[in-house]
Amino acid sequence: MNERLGAVRALGAGFAIATACAAATAGAQIPPEQVSTRSLPPAGNARLYVTDVAINHIVDGKILIVDASKSAYLGTVSTAMAGQTTLAPDRSEIYVATTYFTKLNRGERQDQVDVYDAATLALKAEITIPPKHAQALPYRGTLRTSSDGRWLFVQNATPSTSVSIVDLKARKFVAEVPLPGCWIILPVASAPNRFATLCGDGTMETVTIDAEGKPGQINRSARFFDPDADPLFVSSEAIGDRYHFVSFRGNVVVANVGTDPPTFESPWPLVAPADAKGGWRPGGYQPMTLHAASGRLYVGMHPRGREGSHKEPAQEIWAFDLATRKRVARAPGSMSIALAASREGPPRVFTLDGSKPGIVVYDASRGLKIASRMDGVGETPTQLEVH
């Protein structure tokens, strides 16, 4: 009995102390936390922007900003529902074309371009656009700036395809260009008032805009690939006005958009006869990248390719010399679904391991030796861009 009474008294004392502590805490009136931003460290040649559609809760996508040299997170930018992303040519701003619904995933729809400061990740502007932007997996090319950074081109799909033109200087939407049957935006480096787009019949169209951003002349090219026999991946990389594409069956096609309409070079194969027996083909969501300074092309490849295997992650990464069109290196693919090359400094190739997901860094100056990896990056990322 005495033991029980002692336990009850101890419980009572403990309750009294807890109540007193709670009262003291309430009396202190802890000030509410204020949301703020701060400047990121200076960007090196390994700052990456990983766009994650977050497919399991698609109204809450994001860009993860990562320093791959330190395997460290730097910040996050919201992309809302199926947001498409790109960077300013000088990397000073981040652009997100996205959708907001009044009831989260239904109700009244509002599409807009959100403009963020790349140094602080603070929101700088909101620009209303027609509620038509492509609600698709993020790809480089569904949102692009002109080469001088004045215009922003937004891929639309309703499912009819068109492009919205935004004046980034005036921060306003100015025009929409119907482009039925065409998809992906290819800015022209030598002509900031022009962009090209890839069309489903195997051609390209080019659109020229005036000083106010209004569309003028539209030209269509000759047919340069067979979309039934050997389609092109829409992901491409440019050196100047020369866009490099790879095809589902492993051919490289180069389009020069500096002419109007564009002109095309003869295709050349990635796969030698010996490797063709193994059925090697490109695959992924962003299956190739270029390192302009070294003239190298890097492609994620998988064996036993077949109809429908074009999204397969890389079993190997192959490096090609653009001058000789010869393979110069091959390395384990790390299940890569997206590739991007460094823009400055020592050549590196950054890839997205789609199975983890994670980021794998290859030292391209040492025959594609894996330098580091960072796992657990995002949920369902598909797009990779380098600062």
N, C-alpha and C positions, 0 to 999 in steps of 0.2 A: 504493500500500500504506500509506504513512504517513497519507494522508488517511482511509482506512478505519479505521486503528487509532485515530486521533484521534476519529473519530465514535463508535466503540465506547466509548472512555474517557469521552466526554461523556455518553453514555447511562447508563453505570454511575454516574457522579457524580450525574446527575439522579435516578436511582432511589434512591440512598442518601439524598439530601436529602428526597425524598418520603416514604421510609420513616421517617426521623427526625421529620418533621412529623406524620405519622400517629401515631407513638408518643407524641409530646408532646401531641397532641389527646386521645388515649385516656387519658393520664395526668391530664388536666385534669378529666375526669368532669363534662361539662356536665350540669347538673341538668335533669331532665325538665320539659317545659312543663306548666303546670297550666291546665286549662280554667276560665274565669271569666266573669262578667258584669259589666257596668257600666251606670250609669244613662244613659238616652237624654237628649238635650237636651230642653228643654221643648217640648211639642207645640204647634204653631201650627195655623192653619186649613187647612194643606195637607199634614198627615201622612196618608198613605194606607196601607191594609192591602190588599195584592193577593194573593188566594188563587189559587195555581197548583197544579193537580192533577198536573202533570208527567206527562202521559199516556204518554210514551215509557218512563218508569220509575215507574209509578204507586205503587209502594210507598214512594216518597220525595218526597211532595208537600211544599209549604211555603207559608208566608205571607211575603211580602216587605214590609218596612216601609220606606216611602219618604217623604222630604221633597220633595214635588213643586215647592215654591218654589225649591229649590236643585238640583233634579235629582240628589239624593244618596240613596244607600242608608243606612239607619239600623240595620238588623238583619234577622235571619231567624228564623222559628219553624217547626219541623217539624210537618207535618200527617200524616205517615205515609201509609197507604193510603186514598185517596179520602176524606180528612178533610174535615169540614164545619166552618165557623168562624163566630164572631160575637164581638161585644164587649159588655162590661158597659154598662148605660145610662150610668154615669158615666165610662166609658172607663178604668177602673182595672185591668181584667183582660181577658185574651183567652181564649176558650174554643174547644177543638178536640175534636170528637167523631170518633173514628177507630178503626181496626182494626190490631191487631198479630197476625201469625201466628208460630208457633214456628219455622217454616222459611221465613221471609221472605214467600213468597207462597202458602204452603200449610201444612198441619199444624193444630194446635189454634188456634182463633180466640179472641182476647180483644178486646172492644170497651171503650173507656173514654173519659171526658172528661178531657182534660189542661187544667189551669188554669195560665195564665202571667201573671206580673206585667207589665202594659203599660209600666211605667217602666223595668224592667231586662231584660225578656224571660226572667227566671228562672222555672223550673218551680216552682209553688206546691203543686199537689195533683194526684192521679190518682184518678178516681172510676170504679169499675167499673160498666158498664151492660150490659143484655142484648145478646148478639151479633146485633143486628138493625139497627143504624143504616144509613141509606141510603148505599150505596156508589155515589154519583152524582157528576156534575160539581158543583162548589160553586155553590150558589145562595143568595142571601139568602132565608131562610125555611125552609131545611132544618134550621137550628139557630137558636133565638131565646130570649132571656130574657123573663121577665115584665117589665112596665113598672117595677116597683120593684126588679128585680134579684135577687129572692129565689129564683125558680124558673128552671130551664133546661129548655126543651122540645126534644126530639130527634126528628127525623123518622126513622121506621123504614120499611124495605121489605124483604120476605123472599120473594116480592114483595108479600105481603099488607101493607097499610099500617096503621101505628099510631104512637103518640107515646109516648116514654119521658119521665117527669117526674123531674128531679133537684133535690134540695134543695141549693142552693148554700151556704146557711148551715151546714147539717150536713154538707155534702160527701158526700152519699149518694144513690143511686137510691131512689125511693120507690114508683113505680107505672108501669104501662103502660096506655094507653087504646087499644083497638082502634077504628080509624076506616076501615073498608073503603071503598075507592073515593075517598078524600079525600087531598089532598096539599098541603103547604106550611103553615107556622105563621104565624098573624097575631095577635100579642099585642094585648090590649085595653088602651089607655092608661088609661082611667078605672076599670078593674077588674083589678088585678094577678092575681087568682085565676081569670081567664078568658082563653081564646084561641079564635080561630076558625080554620077550615080550609076550603080550596076543594075542592069535590067535582065529580067527573066528570060528574054528571048536570045540572050547571048550578045547583047550590044551594051553600049554606054550612052547615057545622055549627059550633056553639059548645059548648065544654067548660068547665064550671065545676068547680074543685077546692076541697077543704076546707082547713082550716088545716094539715093534715098532708100536703097534696099529693095526697090520694086523689081520683080523679074522682067527680063526683056527677052533676049534671044535664047532659044532652046534648040540645041542640035543633037542629032542622034548619029552614032558611029556605025561603021560596018560591023557585021557579026564577027566576033573574034574568039568565041568558044562555044562548044555544044553543051547546053545545059542538061541534055538527056544522057549523052554518052560520057561526059566528064565535067561535072559541075565545078565551079570555083567556090572555095571558102570565101565568105564575105570579108573575113579578117585579112587585112593587107598592111604592108609597110612601104613607106616612100623614101626615096633619096631624091630630093628635089621634086621634080614633077613626075618621076618614074615610079609608079606604084607596082609593087611585086605581089602577086597572088600565087597561091598553090592550089592545085586541083585535087579532087577526091582521089584520083588515081596516081597522083604523085608527079605532076608536071608543074613547072614554073612558068607563069605568064606575066609579062611586063606590059603595062599600059602607060603611055606618055600622055598625060592630061594637059601638058603645056600647049599642045595644039588643039584647035577647035574645029571639027570634032577630034577626039583622041586618036592616036595611032598606036600600033601594037607591034611588039617584037615576036620573033618566032619562038614558040614554046621550047623548053628543054627539060629533060627528065631528071628527077631526083634519084630514081632507082635504076641501078645498073642491072644487066641481065641476070647476074648471079643472085642478086637480092630479089629480083622479080619472082624467082621460083618460090621464095618464102612469103610472097604476097604482101610485102611491106608497103604501107600507105601512110599519109599524114592523118592526124586525128586530133581532136580537142575543140575547144571553143575559141581559142586564140592560138592557133597551132604553129605560128612562125613569128620570127622577129629578125630584124636587121641590125647589125652594128656597122654604121655608116663609115666610121673612121678606118676600120680594118677591112671593109668590103666583105664581111661575112654574113651568110644567111644561116639561121638556125631553125630546124624544123623538128617537131615532135612526131615520132614515127611508131607504128605498131605493125606486127606481122599478121599474116592470115587475114588481110583486109578483104572486105566483102561489101555488098550493098547494105548500107545502114551502119557501117562501122566507123563513119567519119567523126563521131564524137568520142571514140575510144581514147583513153589516156595513153601517154607515150610510154612505150617499153624502152625506147632509146631516143636520144636526141642526136641528130646528125648536123654537122657543120659543113658548109659549102663555101668555097671561094667563088665570089661572083665573077671575077675576071676569067677564071679558067673553067668555071662551071663543074668543078670536081669536088668530091667529098674529101675533106681534110681531117675530120675527126668524128668519132662517135662515142657516146657515153650512156650509162644507164639513164633511163628516162624519168625515174622518180614519180611515175604515175601523173606526169604533168598534163594539165588541160589548158594552160595559158603560159606564154613565154613573152618576156620583154628584156631588151638589152639596155645596158647603161648608156647614157648619153655623153658622159664626160669621164675622164680619168681612165684607169685600167679597165680593159674590157671584161664585163661580167654579164652573165645571162641569169635572169631571175625567172623562176617558174613557180606555178601554183600546183602543188600536189593535191589533186582532187579527192583523194581517198582519206586524207587526214582530217580536214584540209591543212595545208601548210605551205611555207615558202622555202624553196631550195635555191641556194646561190651557187652558181658554177663560175669557176675562174676560167674565163675564155682565153687567157694568155698562156694557160698551161694545159691545153688539150682537153678542155671541159672537165677539169677535176672539180668534184664537189667540195666547196669551201665551208659551207655551213647550212644548217636548216633550222627552221622555226615552226613547230607544229602547233595545232590548235588555233589557226588564224581564221576567224570567222566561222560561218556555218555552211553556206553554199556560194562561195565566191566564184566568179567566172571571168572577171576583167582585171587586168593588171596594167598599171601605168607607172612610169618612172618620172621623178621630178626633173 
